[in-house]
Amino acid sequence: MQKVLKQLAGCAALTVMSMTVAPAHAADKVELIYSDTVPEGDIRTTILRKEFGECLGDGFDFKSYHGATLFKQGTELTAMQRGNLDMGNLSIFDFYNQVPHTAILGVAYLYKDYDHFRRVWSSGVLDELMAEIEDKAKVKVLSNPYIGTRHVNVKGDKDIQVPADLDGVKLRMPGGEGWQFVGEALGANPTPLAFTEVYTALQTGAIDGQDNPLPTDKSMKFYEVTDQIVLTGHLMSNNPFTISMSKWNSLDADQQAKVQECAVNFQSAMDNNTLENESQLVDFFKEEGLKVYEPNKDAFRTHVLDYYKNSKYSENWPEGLLDKINAL
């Protein structure tokens, strides 16, 4: 009997040991909580989880929340600064109040094309600005996946060739002063609205149009409730893929290197997917019955850049940075 009791005691001890060891092992994993407005079923979500999440490996526990279910669009930066969120898909305009110099990165027609955009970001000319974001906004930009060039997508059959043709058009723009200014610079009547509400607002006529890259127009099915896409090409969308500095500083050197590696991996995969989609989507939208055409882009570019230069936003541009960008 005593032998049996000893065996049972031994088993109990092993059980207790296993219960204590397992959580300790799990605690070694780095938890990363990420928030995004992109829907759960969007291809960008799939690419994120595969090319970033799976890339991290067993040392990390990456949890991504989509469709603005964890934090509403525009509130992610504050959540990261308060320690309530580790990572986020931000907009460059989210930084403006704390880092006014970032206003230059939201300028429409800043980049000539995708190749120029990538040259700028890999050249080092933005290093001081990225350091300022870390210092003042308390987040680190790990990469900036290209999600497409933004175009104007509207209802009705009005031919839009120059900015004056957008006069009176209620054009949905994301919330925030910087985004609203882009809408004004294009010549429209900007209307702030959450991304998740755009389809219904177009359907009901609460807004006349919206601006997004072609892949987004398809994934969100905006083409179902609009009539034309005007290829203004005014902004190269590249939402900063960020991590809070508090989380970043809690990682050791190897962990930081892994996170950075996977962030670049995610960027490359997103770039390739976006470029491939963009090359095919004009034909897709035409087949869906939309009118797709290019307006007088020189007229738009001149109007928009003059609008910026005569605004308070140009006052915050780092001295000489625009010339450096144009020279690349």
C-alpha positions in Angstrom: 0.0 0.0 0.0 2.8 2.3 0.9 4.5 1.6 -2.5 1.3 2.6 -4.3 1.0 5.8 -2.2 4.6 6.7 -3.1 3.8 6.1 -6.8 0.7 8.3 -6.6 2.7 11.0 -4.8 5.3 10.8 -7.5 2.7 11.2 -10.2 1.2 14.2 -8.4 4.6 15.8 -8.2 5.2 15.3 -11.9 1.8 16.8 -12.6 2.5 19.9 -10.5 5.8 20.3 -12.2 4.3 20.1 -15.6 1.7 22.6 -14.6 4.3 25.1 -13.4 6.8 24.5 -16.3 4.3 24.9 -19.1 3.2 28.4 -18.3 6.8 29.5 -17.7 7.6 28.2 -21.2 4.6 30.0 -22.7 5.7 33.2 -20.9 8.9 33.1 -22.9 6.9 34.0 -26.1 6.7 37.7 -27.0 3.1 38.7 -27.4 2.4 41.2 -30.1 -1.1 42.7 -30.3 -1.9 44.4 -33.6 -4.9 46.5 -34.8 -6.1 47.3 -38.3 -9.1 48.8 -40.0 -8.7 46.3 -42.9 -11.4 43.7 -42.8 -10.8 40.1 -41.7 -11.4 38.7 -45.2 -9.2 41.1 -47.0 -6.1 39.8 -48.8 -4.0 42.2 -46.9 -4.9 40.4 -43.7 -3.9 37.1 -45.2 -0.6 38.5 -46.3 0.1 40.1 -42.9 -0.5 36.9 -41.0 1.6 34.8 -43.4 4.5 37.1 -44.3 4.8 38.8 -40.9 3.1 36.6 -38.3 4.3 33.2 -39.5 7.7 34.7 -40.3 8.2 35.6 -36.6 8.3 31.9 -35.6 7.8 30.1 -32.3 9.3 32.9 -30.2 6.4 35.2 -30.8 2.6 35.2 -30.3 1.2 37.5 -32.9 -2.4 38.4 -32.6 -4.0 40.6 -35.2 -7.5 42.2 -35.0 -9.2 43.6 -38.1 -12.1 45.6 -39.2 -11.5 48.2 -36.5 -12.9 45.7 -34.0 -10.2 46.4 -31.4 -9.5 50.1 -31.9 -11.3 52.6 -34.2 -9.5 54.1 -37.1 -7.4 57.1 -35.9 -7.2 56.0 -32.3 -4.4 53.4 -32.7 -1.5 55.7 -32.1 -2.9 56.9 -28.8 -3.5 53.3 -27.8 0.1 52.4 -28.6 1.4 55.4 -26.6 -0.7 54.4 -23.6 0.6 50.8 -23.7 -2.8 49.3 -24.7 -1.6 48.2 -28.2 1.7 47.0 -29.5 1.5 47.4 -33.2 -0.7 49.2 -35.7 -1.3 50.0 -39.3 -1.2 53.8 -39.1 -1.6 56.7 -41.5 1.1 59.3 -41.9 -1.4 61.9 -40.9 -1.8 60.3 -37.5 1.6 61.8 -36.6 0.9 65.4 -37.6 -0.1 66.9 -34.3 2.9 65.5 -32.5 5.4 65.6 -35.4 4.4 68.5 -37.7 7.4 67.8 -40.0 5.6 64.6 -41.2 3.2 66.8 -43.1 5.5 66.6 -46.1 4.9 62.8 -46.4 1.2 63.4 -46.9 1.6 65.8 -49.8 -0.3 64.7 -52.9 1.9 64.2 -55.9 5.0 64.0 -53.7 6.2 60.9 -55.5 6.5 60.6 -59.3 5.8 56.8 -59.3 6.3 53.6 -57.4 10.0 53.4 -58.2 10.6 57.0 -57.0 8.6 56.3 -53.9 10.9 53.3 -53.0 14.0 55.3 -53.8 13.0 58.0 -51.4 12.3 55.5 -48.5 15.5 53.6 -49.1 17.8 56.6 -49.6 18.2 57.7 -46.0 16.8 61.2 -46.6 13.9 60.4 -44.2 16.1 59.0 -41.4 15.9 62.2 -39.3 12.1 62.3 -39.7 11.8 58.7 -38.6 14.0 59.4 -35.6 11.7 62.3 -34.7 8.7 60.1 -34.9 10.3 57.7 -32.4 11.3 60.5 -30.1 8.0 62.4 -30.1 5.3 60.0 -31.1 6.9 57.0 -29.3 6.5 54.5 -32.1 8.9 53.0 -34.6 8.2 52.7 -38.3 9.3 49.2 -39.2 8.3 49.3 -42.9 5.7 51.0 -45.1 3.9 48.5 -47.4 2.7 49.9 -50.6 -1.1 49.5 -50.8 -1.7 51.3 -54.0 -2.0 54.7 -55.7 -5.1 56.6 -54.7 -7.6 57.6 -57.3 -11.0 59.4 -57.1 -14.0 57.1 -57.4 -17.4 58.8 -57.8 -21.1 58.3 -58.6 -22.8 59.9 -61.6 -21.6 60.6 -65.1 -20.1 64.0 -64.7 -16.8 64.2 -66.7 -14.0 65.1 -64.3 -10.9 66.5 -66.0 -9.6 69.3 -63.7 -10.0 70.1 -60.0 -12.8 72.6 -60.7 -14.9 69.7 -61.9 -14.9 68.3 -58.3 -16.4 71.4 -56.9 -19.4 70.5 -54.7 -18.6 66.7 -54.8 -18.9 65.2 -51.3 -15.7 63.2 -51.3 -15.2 60.8 -48.4 -11.8 61.2 -46.8 -10.5 59.6 -43.6 -10.9 61.6 -40.5 -8.2 64.0 -39.5 -7.2 67.5 -40.6 -4.5 66.3 -43.0 -6.8 64.0 -44.9 -9.4 66.7 -45.2 -6.9 69.0 -46.6 -6.0 66.5 -49.4 -9.7 66.5 -50.3 -9.8 70.3 -50.4 -6.6 70.4 -52.5 -8.2 68.1 -55.1 -11.0 70.6 -55.4 -13.7 68.6 -53.7 -15.9 69.0 -50.6 -14.1 66.5 -48.2 -16.4 64.6 -45.8 -14.8 62.7 -42.9 -16.1 59.1 -42.6 -14.8 55.9 -41.1 -13.5 53.4 -43.6 -16.0 50.7 -42.5 -18.9 53.1 -43.3 -18.0 54.1 -46.9 -19.9 51.4 -48.8 -23.2 52.2 -47.1 -22.7 55.9 -47.4 -22.1 55.6 -51.2 -25.1 53.3 -51.4 -27.4 55.8 -49.7 -26.0 58.9 -51.3 -24.6 60.3 -48.1 -21.4 60.9 -50.0 -20.8 61.3 -53.8 -17.4 59.5 -53.9 -14.3 58.3 -52.1 -10.6 58.0 -52.9 -8.7 54.8 -52.5 -6.3 52.5 -54.5 -7.8 50.2 -57.1 -7.2 47.0 -55.0 -9.1 48.6 -52.1 -12.0 49.6 -54.5 -12.2 46.0 -55.5 -11.8 44.3 -52.1 -14.4 46.7 -50.4 -16.7 46.4 -53.5 -17.0 50.2 -53.9 -17.4 49.6 -57.6 -20.8 48.2 -56.9 -22.1 51.6 -55.7 -20.2 54.0 -57.9 -20.1 54.8 -61.7 -16.6 55.9 -62.5 -12.9 55.9 -61.5 -10.9 59.0 -62.3 -7.2 58.0 -62.4 -5.9 61.1 -60.6 -3.0 59.1 -59.0 -2.7 61.8 -56.3 -1.3 59.7 -53.4 1.0 56.7 -53.1 -0.7 54.9 -50.2 1.9 53.4 -47.8 0.6 53.1 -44.3 3.5 53.0 -41.8 3.7 49.5 -40.2 4.6 50.4 -36.6 5.5 49.1 -33.2 5.3 51.1 -29.9 8.7 52.1 -28.6 7.9 50.6 -25.2 7.4 47.2 -26.8 10.4 47.6 -29.1 12.7 48.5 -26.2 11.5 45.5 -24.3 12.9 43.2 -27.0 16.4 41.9 -27.0 18.6 42.5 -30.1 17.8 39.2 -31.7 14.1 39.7 -31.2 14.3 43.2 -32.7 16.2 41.9 -35.7 13.5 39.2 -36.2 10.6 41.7 -36.0 12.4 44.0 -38.4 13.2 41.2 -40.9 9.6 40.1 -40.9 8.3 43.6 -41.3 10.4 44.0 -44.4 9.2 40.6 -45.6 5.6 41.8 -45.2 6.3 45.0 -47.1 7.9 43.1 -50.0 4.9 40.7 -50.2 2.4 43.5 -50.1 4.2 45.5 -52.7 4.3 42.6 -55.1 0.6 41.8 -54.6 -0.5 45.4 -55.0 1.5 46.0 -58.2 0.2 42.8 -59.7 -3.4 43.8 -58.8 -3.1 47.3 -60.1 -1.9 46.1 -63.5 -5.1 44.1 -63.9 -7.8 46.1 -62.3 -8.6 48.8 -64.8 -9.9 46.1 -67.2 -11.8 44.5 -64.3 -13.7 47.7 -63.4 -14.5 48.4 -67.1 -16.0 45.0 -67.4 -18.1 45.8 -64.3 -19.5 48.7 -66.2 -17.5 51.6 -64.7 -16.1 54.4 -66.7 -12.3 54.5 -66.1 -10.2 57.3 -67.5 -7.3 59.6 -66.8 -8.0 63.3 -66.3 -5.7 66.2 -66.9 -3.1 65.2 -64.4 -0.9 68.2 -65.0 -3.8 70.4 -64.0 -4.4 68.4 -60.9 -0.7 68.3 -59.9 -0.2 72.0 -60.4 -3.4 72.9 -58.5 -2.7 70.6 -55.6 1.0 71.6 -55.1 0.1 75.3 -55.3 -2.6 74.7 -52.7 -0.1 73.1 -50.4 2.6 75.7 -50.9 0.1 78.4 -49.9 -1.1 76.6 -46.8 0.2 76.2 -43.2 1.3 72.7 -44.0 4.3 73.8 -46.1 5.5 75.8 -43.1 6.2 72.5 -41.4 8.2 70.9 -44.2 11.8 70.2 -43.1 14.0 72.7 -44.8 15.5 71.3 -48.1 13.7 67.9 -47.8 11.4 68.5 -50.7 14.4 69.3 -53.0 16.2 66.1 -51.8 13.1 64.1 -52.6 12.6 65.6 -56.0 16.3 65.0 -56.8 16.1 61.2 -56.3 
